[in-house]
Amino acid sequence: MNSSLKDLYQLQQIDSRIAYLNKRYHELDNGSALKALYDETLKQNETFQASFKNLQRDIKDAELELANIETKEKECHKSLYGGRVSNPKELAALEKEIESLKKQRSRLDEKILLMMDEVETNKNKEKELTAHLMESEQNYKKKESEYKKEVSVLAIEARNLKSEREKLASTINPAMLKKYESLRSGKAGIGIGKIETESCSACHTTLRNSVIRHIKESDEIVFCDNCGRMLYIPE
Ligand SMILES: [Zn+2]
């Protein structure tokens, strides 16, 4: 058997492992879906915070308005019972004004109460959103760090394999190496198959005994009848 075949087959194993690592690398989850989920939650939270702020501002406005009404009411009472106004028309107008202010106050009281209820609901929602935000941040950061770790493990192995490959390739007959490379590029990354239980390991076709004998006995490179790859027999 041609002595380069063993080295070529070893090279094939390195190349297959490098291809596998490359495939694994492309299949890794880099956490981008979880990051998008986190960004979405962050946006939701911002929208919520803005509307909560508006609600709190509305309450302050309503409270100020309420204080104004109360002041006006007090002034009207003072005028009504202070004895300075005696004209019946003016007195009637004051009573009417007081009545109207009372109605406004009661409407505002109700409005403020409703808004206070809303504040309670919002506080609960704020807690939920904050917890959700923290959770989704942890999820994506965890995935991101797992990804970085996995990438670095793959990169270290790939680097070692590449240097191993370089050393091995430099010892192989250049013409055979070239043939192997050209086969590999056209045949799904596999340029050489080994013979296992009389068949080609790359395409699983059973090989004729004469072919096997020929590989063993001569120095020639023999190709699989079916897939056209080089054949190697492990010792
Ligand atoms: Zn084959």
Boltz pocket constraint, residues with backbone or C-beta under 6 A from the ligand:
constraints:
  - pocket:
      binder: B
      contacts: [[A, 193], [A, 200], [A, 201], [A, 202], [A, 203], [A, 204], [A, 205], [A, 224], [A, 225], [A, 226], [A, 227], [A, 228], [A, 229]]
      max_distance: 6.0
